[in-house]
């Protein structure tokens, strides 16, 4: 596959249309080069995947029309979300290509607002402007618009974050002889000493002090 810097994107799309067996619908922003240089033979499936990746990297987006063999093509600077990207709520429904989708992440334990702020720092906004992370606190969910490979990566990240919090156990201890107030004060003092940083050069409790040299 050889498409040079002077090759217009429509030549790439014409080959893509033929190999995929779909009908493409362009908007008026679909113009510009999509250079591709593959010096070894490729299968049709590999060629399709290579073109999808190259199109996305160069600012072009493919938006399938559900229930048809039509695919909308958004050009550079056009947000594909305005063309009606698919809304998906299950990983099994994700298409096996490079298209842009909106994915509904259903959370069990993580706070949607906190998680959205974290992911906003991680996900680099796309040049077409479609990247969006929306917290849905009442639904305990996130709504994220991104391309499929990034969505798959975010699924793995969120699976690691959306876990039960550390379990807190309360236990009642019955005292036989000690006074409860006295025990509470001693335990509180012990925990406070444990949390305080040790001062440099301090002598450990119980350790012998160095001998004092007599002064002349």
MODELLER restraints for C-alpha pairs under 7 A, 6 or more apart:
rsr = mdl.restraints
at = mdl.atoms
rsr.add(forms.Gaussian(group=physical.xy_distance, feature=features.Distance(at['CA:1:A'], at['CA:36:A']), mean=6.78, stdev=0.5))
rsr.add(forms.Gaussian(group=physical.xy_distance, feature=features.Distance(at['CA:1:A'], at['CA:37:A']), mean=5.95, stdev=0.5))
rsr.add(forms.Gaussian(group=physical.xy_distance, feature=features.Distance(at['CA:1:A'], at['CA:38:A']), mean=5.09, stdev=0.5))
rsr.add(forms.Gaussian(group=physical.xy_distance, feature=features.Distance(at['CA:1:A'], at['CA:39:A']), mean=6.91, stdev=0.5))
rsr.add(forms.Gaussian(group=physical.xy_distance, feature=features.Distance(at['CA:2:A'], at['CA:36:A']), mean=5.61, stdev=0.5))
rsr.add(forms.Gaussian(group=physical.xy_distance, feature=features.Distance(at['CA:2:A'], at['CA:37:A']), mean=4.71, stdev=0.5))
rsr.add(forms.Gaussian(group=physical.xy_distance, feature=features.Distance(at['CA:2:A'], at['CA:38:A']), mean=6.21, stdev=0.5))
rsr.add(forms.Gaussian(group=physical.xy_distance, feature=features.Distance(at['CA:3:A'], at['CA:35:A']), mean=5.01, stdev=0.5))
rsr.add(forms.Gaussian(group=physical.xy_distance, feature=features.Distance(at['CA:3:A'], at['CA:36:A']), mean=4.79, stdev=0.5))
rsr.add(forms.Gaussian(group=physical.xy_distance, feature=features.Distance(at['CA:3:A'], at['CA:37:A']), mean=6.21, stdev=0.5))
rsr.add(forms.Gaussian(group=physical.xy_distance, feature=features.Distance(at['CA:4:A'], at['CA:35:A']), mean=4.88, stdev=0.5))
rsr.add(forms.Gaussian(group=physical.xy_distance, feature=features.Distance(at['CA:4:A'], at['CA:36:A']), mean=6.53, stdev=0.5))
rsr.add(forms.Gaussian(group=physical.xy_distance, feature=features.Distance(at['CA:5:A'], at['CA:33:A']), mean=5.77, stdev=0.5))
rsr.add(forms.Gaussian(group=physical.xy_distance, feature=features.Distance(at['CA:5:A'], at['CA:34:A']), mean=6.77, stdev=0.5))
rsr.add(forms.Gaussian(group=physical.xy_distance, feature=features.Distance(at['CA:5:A'], at['CA:35:A']), mean=5.07, stdev=0.5))
rsr.add(forms.Gaussian(group=physical.xy_distance, feature=features.Distance(at['CA:6:A'], at['CA:33:A']), mean=6.14, stdev=0.5))
rsr.add(forms.Gaussian(group=physical.xy_distance, feature=features.Distance(at['CA:7:A'], at['CA:33:A']), mean=5.43, stdev=0.5))
rsr.add(forms.Gaussian(group=physical.xy_distance, feature=features.Distance(at['CA:7:A'], at['CA:34:A']), mean=6.74, stdev=0.5))
rsr.add(forms.Gaussian(group=physical.xy_distance, feature=features.Distance(at['CA:7:A'], at['CA:35:A']), mean=6.91, stdev=0.5))
rsr.add(forms.Gaussian(group=physical.xy_distance, feature=features.Distance(at['CA:8:A'], at['CA:31:A']), mean=6.76, stdev=0.5))
rsr.add(forms.Gaussian(group=physical.xy_distance, feature=features.Distance(at['CA:8:A'], at['CA:32:A']), mean=5.47, stdev=0.5))
rsr.add(forms.Gaussian(group=physical.xy_distance, feature=features.Distance(at['CA:8:A'], at['CA:33:A']), mean=4.61, stdev=0.5))
rsr.add(forms.Gaussian(group=physical.xy_distance, feature=features.Distance(at['CA:8:A'], at['CA:34:A']), mean=6.67, stdev=0.5))
rsr.add(forms.Gaussian(group=physical.xy_distance, feature=features.Distance(at['CA:9:A'], at['CA:31:A']), mean=6.11, stdev=0.5))
rsr.add(forms.Gaussian(group=physical.xy_distance, feature=features.Distance(at['CA:9:A'], at['CA:32:A']), mean=5.69, stdev=0.5))
rsr.add(forms.Gaussian(group=physical.xy_distance, feature=features.Distance(at['CA:9:A'], at['CA:33:A']), mean=5.15, stdev=0.5))
rsr.add(forms.Gaussian(group=physical.xy_distance, feature=features.Distance(at['CA:9:A'], at['CA:34:A']), mean=5.38, stdev=0.5))
rsr.add(forms.Gaussian(group=physical.xy_distance, feature=features.Distance(at['CA:16:A'], at['CA:48:A']), mean=6.21, stdev=0.5))
rsr.add(forms.Gaussian(group=physical.xy_distance, feature=features.Distance(at['CA:17:A'], at['CA:23:A']), mean=6.19, stdev=0.5))
rsr.add(forms.Gaussian(group=physical.xy_distance, feature=features.Distance(at['CA:17:A'], at['CA:24:A']), mean=6.60, stdev=0.5))
rsr.add(forms.Gaussian(group=physical.xy_distance, feature=features.Distance(at['CA:19:A'], at['CA:44:A']), mean=6.74, stdev=0.5))
rsr.add(forms.Gaussian(group=physical.xy_distance, feature=features.Distance(at['CA:22:A'], at['CA:69:A']), mean=5.03, stdev=0.5))
rsr.add(forms.Gaussian(group=physical.xy_distance, feature=features.Distance(at['CA:22:A'], at['CA:70:A']), mean=5.89, stdev=0.5))
rsr.add(forms.Gaussian(group=physical.xy_distance, feature=features.Distance(at['CA:22:A'], at['CA:71:A']), mean=6.90, stdev=0.5))
rsr.add(forms.Gaussian(group=physical.xy_distance, feature=features.Distance(at['CA:23:A'], at['CA:69:A']), mean=6.18, stdev=0.5))
rsr.add(forms.Gaussian(group=physical.xy_distance, feature=features.Distance(at['CA:23:A'], at['CA:70:A']), mean=4.86, stdev=0.5))
rsr.add(forms.Gaussian(group=physical.xy_distance, feature=features.Distance(at['CA:23:A'], at['CA:71:A']), mean=6.13, stdev=0.5))
rsr.add(forms.Gaussian(group=physical.xy_distance, feature=features.Distance(at['CA:24:A'], at['CA:70:A']), mean=5.90, stdev=0.5))
rsr.add(forms.Gaussian(group=physical.xy_distance, feature=features.Distance(at['CA:24:A'], at['CA:71:A']), mean=4.87, stdev=0.5))
rsr.add(forms.Gaussian(group=physical.xy_distance, feature=features.Distance(at['CA:24:A'], at['CA:72:A']), mean=5.85, stdev=0.5))
rsr.add(forms.Gaussian(group=physical.xy_distance, feature=features.Distance(at['CA:24:A'], at['CA:73:A']), mean=6.72, stdev=0.5))
rsr.add(forms.Gaussian(group=physical.xy_distance, feature=features.Distance(at['CA:25:A'], at['CA:71:A']), mean=6.11, stdev=0.5))
rsr.add(forms.Gaussian(group=physical.xy_distance, feature=features.Distance(at['CA:25:A'], at['CA:72:A']), mean=4.78, stdev=0.5))
rsr.add(forms.Gaussian(group=physical.xy_distance, feature=features.Distance(at['CA:25:A'], at['CA:73:A']), mean=5.94, stdev=0.5))
rsr.add(forms.Gaussian(group=physical.xy_distance, feature=features.Distance(at['CA:26:A'], at['CA:72:A']), mean=6.16, stdev=0.5))
rsr.add(forms.Gaussian(group=physical.xy_distance, feature=features.Distance(at['CA:26:A'], at['CA:73:A']), mean=4.96, stdev=0.5))
rsr.add(forms.Gaussian(group=physical.xy_distance, feature=features.Distance(at['CA:26:A'], at['CA:74:A']), mean=6.76, stdev=0.5))
rsr.add(forms.Gaussian(group=physical.xy_distance, feature=features.Distance(at['CA:27:A'], at['CA:73:A']), mean=6.60, stdev=0.5))
rsr.add(forms.Gaussian(group=physical.xy_distance, feature=features.Distance(at['CA:27:A'], at['CA:74:A']), mean=6.20, stdev=0.5))
rsr.add(forms.Gaussian(group=physical.xy_distance, feature=features.Distance(at['CA:27:A'], at['CA:75:A']), mean=6.93, stdev=0.5))
rsr.add(forms.Gaussian(group=physical.xy_distance, feature=features.Distance(at['CA:29:A'], at['CA:74:A']), mean=6.91, stdev=0.5))
rsr.add(forms.Gaussian(group=physical.xy_distance, feature=features.Distance(at['CA:29:A'], at['CA:75:A']), mean=4.49, stdev=0.5))
rsr.add(forms.Gaussian(group=physical.xy_distance, feature=features.Distance(at['CA:29:A'], at['CA:76:A']), mean=6.22, stdev=0.5))
rsr.add(forms.Gaussian(group=physical.xy_distance, feature=features.Distance(at['CA:30:A'], at['CA:74:A']), mean=6.37, stdev=0.5))
rsr.add(forms.Gaussian(group=physical.xy_distance, feature=features.Distance(at['CA:30:A'], at['CA:75:A']), mean=4.09, stdev=0.5))
rsr.add(forms.Gaussian(group=physical.xy_distance, feature=features.Distance(at['CA:30:A'], at['CA:76:A']), mean=6.79, stdev=0.5))
rsr.add(forms.Gaussian(group=physical.xy_distance, feature=features.Distance(at['CA:31:A'], at['CA:75:A']), mean=6.76, stdev=0.5))
rsr.add(forms.Gaussian(group=physical.xy_distance, feature=features.Distance(at['CA:34:A'], at['CA:54:A']), mean=6.71, stdev=0.5))
rsr.add(forms.Gaussian(group=physical.xy_distance, feature=features.Distance(at['CA:34:A'], at['CA:55:A']), mean=6.61, stdev=0.5))
rsr.add(forms.Gaussian(group=physical.xy_distance, feature=features.Distance(at['CA:34:A'], at['CA:58:A']), mean=6.42, stdev=0.5))
rsr.add(forms.Gaussian(group=physical.xy_distance, feature=features.Distance(at['CA:49:A'], at['CA:97:A']), mean=6.85, stdev=0.5))
rsr.add(forms.Gaussian(group=physical.xy_distance, feature=features.Distance(at['CA:52:A'], at['CA:98:A']), mean=5.94, stdev=0.5))
rsr.add(forms.Gaussian(group=physical.xy_distance, feature=features.Distance(at['CA:53:A'], at['CA:98:A']), mean=6.23, stdev=0.5))
rsr.add(forms.Gaussian(group=physical.xy_distance, feature=features.Distance(at['CA:55:A'], at['CA:61:A']), mean=6.75, stdev=0.5))
rsr.add(forms.Gaussian(group=physical.xy_distance, feature=features.Distance(at['CA:59:A'], at['CA:75:A']), mean=6.63, stdev=0.5))
rsr.add(forms.Gaussian(group=physical.xy_distance, feature=features.Distance(at['CA:59:A'], at['CA:76:A']), mean=4.84, stdev=0.5))
rsr.add(forms.Gaussian(group=physical.xy_distance, feature=features.Distance(at['CA:59:A'], at['CA:127:A']), mean=6.87, stdev=0.5))
rsr.add(forms.Gaussian(group=physical.xy_distance, feature=features.Distance(at['CA:59:A'], at['CA:128:A']), mean=6.34, stdev=0.5))
rsr.add(forms.Gaussian(group=physical.xy_distance, feature=features.Distance(at['CA:60:A'], at['CA:73:A']), mean=6.99, stdev=0.5))
rsr.add(forms.Gaussian(group=physical.xy_distance, feature=features.Distance(at['CA:60:A'], at['CA:74:A']), mean=5.65, stdev=0.5))
rsr.add(forms.Gaussian(group=physical.xy_distance, feature=features.Distance(at['CA:60:A'], at['CA:75:A']), mean=4.84, stdev=0.5))
rsr.add(forms.Gaussian(group=physical.xy_distance, feature=features.Distance(at['CA:60:A'], at['CA:76:A']), mean=5.65, stdev=0.5))
rsr.add(forms.Gaussian(group=physical.xy_distance, feature=features.Distance(at['CA:61:A'], at['CA:73:A']), mean=5.70, stdev=0.5))
rsr.add(forms.Gaussian(group=physical.xy_distance, feature=features.Distance(at['CA:61:A'], at['CA:74:A']), mean=5.02, stdev=0.5))
rsr.add(forms.Gaussian(group=physical.xy_distance, feature=features.Distance(at['CA:61:A'], at['CA:75:A']), mean=6.72, stdev=0.5))
rsr.add(forms.Gaussian(group=physical.xy_distance, feature=features.Distance(at['CA:61:A'], at['CA:80:A']), mean=6.28, stdev=0.5))
rsr.add(forms.Gaussian(group=physical.xy_distance, feature=features.Distance(at['CA:61:A'], at['CA:99:A']), mean=6.71, stdev=0.5))
rsr.add(forms.Gaussian(group=physical.xy_distance, feature=features.Distance(at['CA:62:A'], at['CA:71:A']), mean=6.36, stdev=0.5))
rsr.add(forms.Gaussian(group=physical.xy_distance, feature=features.Distance(at['CA:62:A'], at['CA:72:A']), mean=5.79, stdev=0.5))
rsr.add(forms.Gaussian(group=physical.xy_distance, feature=features.Distance(at['CA:62:A'], at['CA:73:A']), mean=4.84, stdev=0.5))
rsr.add(forms.Gaussian(group=physical.xy_distance, feature=features.Distance(at['CA:62:A'], at['CA:74:A']), mean=6.51, stdev=0.5))
rsr.add(forms.Gaussian(group=physical.xy_distance, feature=features.Distance(at['CA:62:A'], at['CA:99:A']), mean=5.77, stdev=0.5))
rsr.add(forms.Gaussian(group=physical.xy_distance, feature=features.Distance(at['CA:63:A'], at['CA:71:A']), mean=5.47, stdev=0.5))
rsr.add(forms.Gaussian(group=physical.xy_distance, feature=features.Distance(at['CA:63:A'], at['CA:72:A']), mean=4.89, stdev=0.5))
rsr.add(forms.Gaussian(group=physical.xy_distance, feature=features.Distance(at['CA:63:A'], at['CA:73:A']), mean=6.30, stdev=0.5))
rsr.add(forms.Gaussian(group=physical.xy_distance, feature=features.Distance(at['CA:63:A'], at['CA:80:A']), mean=6.99, stdev=0.5))
rsr.add(forms.Gaussian(group=physical.xy_distance, feature=features.Distance(at['CA:63:A'], at['CA:85:A']), mean=6.00, stdev=0.5))
rsr.add(forms.Gaussian(group=physical.xy_distance, feature=features.Distance(at['CA:63:A'], at['CA:99:A']), mean=6.63, stdev=0.5))
rsr.add(forms.Gaussian(group=physical.xy_distance, feature=features.Distance(at['CA:64:A'], at['CA:70:A']), mean=6.03, stdev=0.5))
rsr.add(forms.Gaussian(group=physical.xy_distance, feature=features.Distance(at['CA:64:A'], at['CA:71:A']), mean=4.14, stdev=0.5))
rsr.add(forms.Gaussian(group=physical.xy_distance, feature=features.Distance(at['CA:64:A'], at['CA:72:A']), mean=6.01, stdev=0.5))
rsr.add(forms.Gaussian(group=physical.xy_distance, feature=features.Distance(at['CA:65:A'], at['CA:71:A']), mean=5.72, stdev=0.5))
rsr.add(forms.Gaussian(group=physical.xy_distance, feature=features.Distance(at['CA:74:A'], at['CA:80:A']), mean=5.90, stdev=0.5))
rsr.add(forms.Gaussian(group=physical.xy_distance, feature=features.Distance(at['CA:76:A'], at['CA:128:A']), mean=6.67, stdev=0.5))
rsr.add(forms.Gaussian(group=physical.xy_distance, feature=features.Distance(at['CA:77:A'], at['CA:128:A']), mean=5.10, stdev=0.5))
rsr.add(forms.Gaussian(group=physical.xy_distance, feature=features.Distance(at['CA:78:A'], at['CA:128:A']), mean=6.01, stdev=0.5))
rsr.add(forms.Gaussian(group=physical.xy_distance, feature=features.Distance(at['CA:79:A'], at['CA:128:A']), mean=5.34, stdev=0.5))
rsr.add(forms.Gaussian(group=physical.xy_distance, feature=features.Distance(at['CA:79:A'], at['CA:129:A']), mean=5.77, stdev=0.5))
rsr.add(forms.Gaussian(group=physical.xy_distance, feature=features.Distance(at['CA:79:A'], at['CA:130:A']), mean=5.39, stdev=0.5))
rsr.add(forms.Gaussian(group=physical.xy_distance, feature=features.Distance(at['CA:80:A'], at['CA:130:A']), mean=6.57, stdev=0.5))
rsr.add(forms.Gaussian(group=physical.xy_distance, feature=features.Distance(at['CA:81:A'], at['CA:130:A']), mean=6.12, stdev=0.5))
rsr.add(forms.Gaussian(group=physical.xy_distance, feature=features.Distance(at['CA:85:A'], at['CA:100:A']), mean=6.46, stdev=0.5))
rsr.add(forms.Gaussian(group=physical.xy_distance, feature=features.Distance(at['CA:85:A'], at['CA:101:A']), mean=5.32, stdev=0.5))
rsr.add(forms.Gaussian(group=physical.xy_distance, feature=features.Distance(at['CA:85:A'], at['CA:102:A']), mean=6.67, stdev=0.5))
rsr.add(forms.Gaussian(group=physical.xy_distance, feature=features.Distance(at['CA:86:A'], at['CA:101:A']), mean=5.18, stdev=0.5))
rsr.add(forms.Gaussian(group=physical.xy_distance, feature=features.Distance(at['CA:86:A'], at['CA:102:A']), mean=6.11, stdev=0.5))
rsr.add(forms.Gaussian(group=physical.xy_distance, feature=features.Distance(at['CA:87:A'], at['CA:101:A']), mean=6.12, stdev=0.5))
rsr.add(forms.Gaussian(group=physical.xy_distance, feature=features.Distance(at['CA:87:A'], at['CA:102:A']), mean=4.67, stdev=0.5))
rsr.add(forms.Gaussian(group=physical.xy_distance, feature=features.Distance(at['CA:87:A'], at['CA:103:A']), mean=5.81, stdev=0.5))
rsr.add(forms.Gaussian(group=physical.xy_distance, feature=features.Distance(at['CA:88:A'], at['CA:94:A']), mean=7.00, stdev=0.5))
rsr.add(forms.Gaussian(group=physical.xy_distance, feature=features.Distance(at['CA:88:A'], at['CA:102:A']), mean=6.14, stdev=0.5))
rsr.add(forms.Gaussian(group=physical.xy_distance, feature=features.Distance(at['CA:88:A'], at['CA:103:A']), mean=4.83, stdev=0.5))
rsr.add(forms.Gaussian(group=physical.xy_distance, feature=features.Distance(at['CA:88:A'], at['CA:104:A']), mean=6.17, stdev=0.5))
rsr.add(forms.Gaussian(group=physical.xy_distance, feature=features.Distance(at['CA:89:A'], at['CA:103:A']), mean=5.66, stdev=0.5))
rsr.add(forms.Gaussian(group=physical.xy_distance, feature=features.Distance(at['CA:89:A'], at['CA:104:A']), mean=4.71, stdev=0.5))
rsr.add(forms.Gaussian(group=physical.xy_distance, feature=features.Distance(at['CA:89:A'], at['CA:105:A']), mean=6.72, stdev=0.5))
rsr.add(forms.Gaussian(group=physical.xy_distance, feature=features.Distance(at['CA:97:A'], at['CA:148:A']), mean=6.92, stdev=0.5))
rsr.add(forms.Gaussian(group=physical.xy_distance, feature=features.Distance(at['CA:98:A'], at['CA:147:A']), mean=6.08, stdev=0.5))
rsr.add(forms.Gaussian(group=physical.xy_distance, feature=features.Distance(at['CA:98:A'], at['CA:148:A']), mean=5.65, stdev=0.5))
rsr.add(forms.Gaussian(group=physical.xy_distance, feature=features.Distance(at['CA:98:A'], at['CA:149:A']), mean=6.68, stdev=0.5))
rsr.add(forms.Gaussian(group=physical.xy_distance, feature=features.Distance(at['CA:99:A'], at['CA:147:A']), mean=5.45, stdev=0.5))
rsr.add(forms.Gaussian(group=physical.xy_distance, feature=features.Distance(at['CA:99:A'], at['CA:148:A']), mean=6.00, stdev=0.5))
rsr.add(forms.Gaussian(group=physical.xy_distance, feature=features.Distance(at['CA:100:A'], at['CA:146:A']), mean=5.41, stdev=0.5))
rsr.add(forms.Gaussian(group=physical.xy_distance, feature=features.Distance(at['CA:100:A'], at['CA:147:A']), mean=4.00, stdev=0.5))
rsr.add(forms.Gaussian(group=physical.xy_distance, feature=features.Distance(at['CA:100:A'], at['CA:148:A']), mean=6.08, stdev=0.5))
rsr.add(forms.Gaussian(group=physical.xy_distance, feature=features.Distance(at['CA:101:A'], at['CA:145:A']), mean=5.69, stdev=0.5))
rsr.add(forms.Gaussian(group=physical.xy_distance, feature=features.Distance(at['CA:101:A'], at['CA:146:A']), mean=5.84, stdev=0.5))
rsr.add(forms.Gaussian(group=physical.xy_distance, feature=features.Distance(at['CA:101:A'], at['CA:147:A']), mean=5.97, stdev=0.5))
rsr.add(forms.Gaussian(group=physical.xy_distance, feature=features.Distance(at['CA:101:A'], at['CA:148:A']), mean=6.60, stdev=0.5))
rsr.add(forms.Gaussian(group=physical.xy_distance, feature=features.Distance(at['CA:102:A'], at['CA:143:A']), mean=6.72, stdev=0.5))
rsr.add(forms.Gaussian(group=physical.xy_distance, feature=features.Distance(at['CA:102:A'], at['CA:144:A']), mean=5.49, stdev=0.5))
rsr.add(forms.Gaussian(group=physical.xy_distance, feature=features.Distance(at['CA:102:A'], at['CA:145:A']), mean=4.13, stdev=0.5))
rsr.add(forms.Gaussian(group=physical.xy_distance, feature=features.Distance(at['CA:102:A'], at['CA:146:A']), mean=6.51, stdev=0.5))
rsr.add(forms.Gaussian(group=physical.xy_distance, feature=features.Distance(at['CA:103:A'], at['CA:143:A']), mean=5.76, stdev=0.5))
rsr.add(forms.Gaussian(group=physical.xy_distance, feature=features.Distance(at['CA:103:A'], at['CA:144:A']), mean=5.30, stdev=0.5))
rsr.add(forms.Gaussian(group=physical.xy_distance, feature=features.Distance(at['CA:103:A'], at['CA:145:A']), mean=6.27, stdev=0.5))
rsr.add(forms.Gaussian(group=physical.xy_distance, feature=features.Distance(at['CA:104:A'], at['CA:141:A']), mean=6.87, stdev=0.5))
rsr.add(forms.Gaussian(group=physical.xy_distance, feature=features.Distance(at['CA:104:A'], at['CA:142:A']), mean=5.86, stdev=0.5))
rsr.add(forms.Gaussian(group=physical.xy_distance, feature=features.Distance(at['CA:104:A'], at['CA:143:A']), mean=4.71, stdev=0.5))
rsr.add(forms.Gaussian(group=physical.xy_distance, feature=features.Distance(at['CA:104:A'], at['CA:144:A']), mean=6.59, stdev=0.5))
rsr.add(forms.Gaussian(group=physical.xy_distance, feature=features.Distance(at['CA:105:A'], at['CA:141:A']), mean=5.45, stdev=0.5))
rsr.add(forms.Gaussian(group=physical.xy_distance, feature=features.Distance(at['CA:105:A'], at['CA:142:A']), mean=4.98, stdev=0.5))
rsr.add(forms.Gaussian(group=physical.xy_distance, feature=features.Distance(at['CA:105:A'], at['CA:143:A']), mean=6.24, stdev=0.5))
rsr.add(forms.Gaussian(group=physical.xy_distance, feature=features.Distance(at['CA:106:A'], at['CA:140:A']), mean=6.46, stdev=0.5))
rsr.add(forms.Gaussian(group=physical.xy_distance, feature=features.Distance(at['CA:106:A'], at['CA:141:A']), mean=4.52, stdev=0.5))
rsr.add(forms.Gaussian(group=physical.xy_distance, feature=features.Distance(at['CA:106:A'], at['CA:142:A']), mean=6.66, stdev=0.5))
rsr.add(forms.Gaussian(group=physical.xy_distance, feature=features.Distance(at['CA:107:A'], at['CA:140:A']), mean=5.58, stdev=0.5))
rsr.add(forms.Gaussian(group=physical.xy_distance, feature=features.Distance(at['CA:107:A'], at['CA:141:A']), mean=5.25, stdev=0.5))
rsr.add(forms.Gaussian(group=physical.xy_distance, feature=features.Distance(at['CA:107:A'], at['CA:162:A']), mean=6.54, stdev=0.5))
rsr.add(forms.Gaussian(group=physical.xy_distance, feature=features.Distance(at['CA:108:A'], at['CA:162:A']), mean=6.52, stdev=0.5))
rsr.add(forms.Gaussian(group=physical.xy_distance, feature=features.Distance(at['CA:109:A'], at['CA:162:A']), mean=5.48, stdev=0.5))
rsr.add(forms.Gaussian(group=physical.xy_distance, feature=features.Distance(at['CA:109:A'], at['CA:163:A']), mean=5.95, stdev=0.5))
rsr.add(forms.Gaussian(group=physical.xy_distance, feature=features.Distance(at['CA:109:A'], at['CA:164:A']), mean=5.85, stdev=0.5))
rsr.add(forms.Gaussian(group=physical.xy_distance, feature=features.Distance(at['CA:110:A'], at['CA:161:A']), mean=6.98, stdev=0.5))
rsr.add(forms.Gaussian(group=physical.xy_distance, feature=features.Distance(at['CA:110:A'], at['CA:162:A']), mean=4.94, stdev=0.5))
rsr.add(forms.Gaussian(group=physical.xy_distance, feature=features.Distance(at['CA:112:A'], at['CA:135:A']), mean=5.25, stdev=0.5))
rsr.add(forms.Gaussian(group=physical.xy_distance, feature=features.Distance(at['CA:112:A'], at['CA:136:A']), mean=6.40, stdev=0.5))
rsr.add(forms.Gaussian(group=physical.xy_distance, feature=features.Distance(at['CA:112:A'], at['CA:137:A']), mean=5.63, stdev=0.5))
rsr.add(forms.Gaussian(group=physical.xy_distance, feature=features.Distance(at['CA:112:A'], at['CA:140:A']), mean=6.19, stdev=0.5))
rsr.add(forms.Gaussian(group=physical.xy_distance, feature=features.Distance(at['CA:112:A'], at['CA:141:A']), mean=5.96, stdev=0.5))
rsr.add(forms.Gaussian(group=physical.xy_distance, feature=features.Distance(at['CA:112:A'], at['CA:142:A']), mean=6.15, stdev=0.5))
rsr.add(forms.Gaussian(group=physical.xy_distance, feature=features.Distance(at['CA:113:A'], at['CA:135:A']), mean=5.48, stdev=0.5))
rsr.add(forms.Gaussian(group=physical.xy_distance, feature=features.Distance(at['CA:113:A'], at['CA:137:A']), mean=6.78, stdev=0.5))
rsr.add(forms.Gaussian(group=physical.xy_distance, feature=features.Distance(at['CA:116:A'], at['CA:133:A']), mean=6.19, stdev=0.5))
rsr.add(forms.Gaussian(group=physical.xy_distance, feature=features.Distance(at['CA:116:A'], at['CA:134:A']), mean=6.76, stdev=0.5))
rsr.add(forms.Gaussian(group=physical.xy_distance, feature=features.Distance(at['CA:116:A'], at['CA:135:A']), mean=5.93, stdev=0.5))
rsr.add(forms.Gaussian(group=physical.xy_distance, feature=features.Distance(at['CA:120:A'], at['CA:133:A']), mean=6.84, stdev=0.5))
rsr.add(forms.Gaussian(group=physical.xy_distance, feature=features.Distance(at['CA:125:A'], at['CA:131:A']), mean=5.28, stdev=0.5))
rsr.add(forms.Gaussian(group=physical.xy_distance, feature=features.Distance(at['CA:130:A'], at['CA:145:A']), mean=6.57, stdev=0.5))
rsr.add(forms.Gaussian(group=physical.xy_distance, feature=features.Distance(at['CA:130:A'], at['CA:146:A']), mean=6.79, stdev=0.5))
rsr.add(forms.Gaussian(group=physical.xy_distance, feature=features.Distance(at['CA:131:A'], at['CA:145:A']), mean=5.36, stdev=0.5))
rsr.add(forms.Gaussian(group=physical.xy_distance, feature=features.Distance(at['CA:131:A'], at['CA:146:A']), mean=5.30, stdev=0.5))
rsr.add(forms.Gaussian(group=physical.xy_distance, feature=features.Distance(at['CA:132:A'], at['CA:144:A']), mean=5.54, stdev=0.5))
rsr.add(forms.Gaussian(group=physical.xy_distance, feature=features.Distance(at['CA:132:A'], at['CA:145:A']), mean=5.07, stdev=0.5))
rsr.add(forms.Gaussian(group=physical.xy_distance, feature=features.Distance(at['CA:133:A'], at['CA:142:A']), mean=7.00, stdev=0.5))
rsr.add(forms.Gaussian(group=physical.xy_distance, feature=features.Distance(at['CA:133:A'], at['CA:143:A']), mean=5.93, stdev=0.5))
rsr.add(forms.Gaussian(group=physical.xy_distance, feature=features.Distance(at['CA:133:A'], at['CA:144:A']), mean=4.56, stdev=0.5))
rsr.add(forms.Gaussian(group=physical.xy_distance, feature=features.Distance(at['CA:133:A'], at['CA:145:A']), mean=6.68, stdev=0.5))
rsr.add(forms.Gaussian(group=physical.xy_distance, feature=features.Distance(at['CA:134:A'], at['CA:142:A']), mean=5.72, stdev=0.5))
rsr.add(forms.Gaussian(group=physical.xy_distance, feature=features.Distance(at['CA:134:A'], at['CA:143:A']), mean=5.03, stdev=0.5))
rsr.add(forms.Gaussian(group=physical.xy_distance, feature=features.Distance(at['CA:134:A'], at['CA:144:A']), mean=6.26, stdev=0.5))
rsr.add(forms.Gaussian(group=physical.xy_distance, feature=features.Distance(at['CA:135:A'], at['CA:141:A']), mean=6.46, stdev=0.5))
rsr.add(forms.Gaussian(group=physical.xy_distance, feature=features.Distance(at['CA:135:A'], at['CA:142:A']), mean=4.75, stdev=0.5))
rsr.add(forms.Gaussian(group=physical.xy_distance, feature=features.Distance(at['CA:135:A'], at['CA:143:A']), mean=6.47, stdev=0.5))
rsr.add(forms.Gaussian(group=physical.xy_distance, feature=features.Distance(at['CA:136:A'], at['CA:142:A']), mean=5.61, stdev=0.5))
